[in-house]
């Protein structure tokens, strides 16, 4: 069974631009979560989607948004990029919402904002 | 709110020596507990988890962790480490009821010296 895939793996953008990251969950998984990883702040929860609905959102500005499609694939968008948005963005999928379900992480998308 | 503290940011040990990576958590409600491992340039992999039952949980590669409710700890141990264990280790919690999001500690970088 294929794992969680994230595209692109690496991205370089300029301040002020916007970016869209994509995540394809493991087949059969319907819940997708996104995390931001930086050296300073560590791993922080961005949002969680299930059945095309955002169930939870972390403490990030409105420039960060996401969505989930009917096939469970998910995208996250960051508008008006800032230097501080440079990070590894990780997507995780699980069968369903709930801590009892193991979250499987993708390799991440490394975003560099210059 | 939940929080996780990993007491050591870096732990250097010699190959075949024992190691303990410390994790303490804070939560007013019951949580599930996890250890994740991140190898260079990769996403997170679940190492082991405590959901309920026996307080001692083991992974397939020789790691174990013990849930101590009174001390709110979930320390990770291995009796004899190998060079391949060099990685960053993250302790995390998630709510048993409610939001699925994982709250992570800051990570412990385990370095194995020959």
Contacts between the chains, C-beta under 8 A, distances in Angstrom:
chain1	res1	chain2	res2	distance
A	4	B	43	7.5
A	31	B	100	6.8
A	33	B	100	6.7
A	33	B	101	6.6
A	33	B	102	7.7
A	35	B	102	7.5
A	42	B	104	6.0
A	42	B	105	7.5
A	42	B	106	4.8
A	42	B	107	6.4
A	43	B	44	8.0
A	43	B	90	6.6
A	43	B	92	7.9
A	43	B	102	7.6
A	43	B	104	4.0
A	43	B	107	7.7
A	44	B	104	7.9
A	45	B	101	4.1
A	45	B	102	6.7
A	45	B	103	7.2
A	48	B	99	7.0
A	48	B	100	5.6
A	48	B	101	6.0
A	55	B	99	7.2
A	55	B	100	7.5
A	56	B	99	4.5
A	56	B	100	7.1
A	56	B	101	5.7
A	58	B	101	7.0
A	90	B	43	5.7
A	90	B	44	6.7
A	92	B	44	7.7
A	92	B	102	7.9
A	94	B	100	7.3
A	97	B	100	4.8
A	98	B	100	5.9
A	99	B	31	7.4
A	99	B	32	4.3
A	99	B	51	7.9
A	99	B	94	3.6
A	99	B	95	5.9
A	99	B	96	5.9
A	99	B	100	5.9
A	100	B	32	6.9
A	100	B	51	6.0
A	100	B	96	7.7
A	101	B	100	7.6
A	102	B	46	5.8
A	102	B	49	7.2
A	103	B	46	7.5
A	103	B	100	7.7
A	103	B	102	6.6
A	104	B	46	7.7
A	105	B	36	7.8
A	105	B	43	3.9
A	105	B	44	4.2
A	105	B	45	7.2
A	106	B	43	5.3
A	107	B	41	7.8
A	107	B	42	5.8
A	107	B	43	4.7
A	108	B	42	7.9
A	108	B	43	5.3
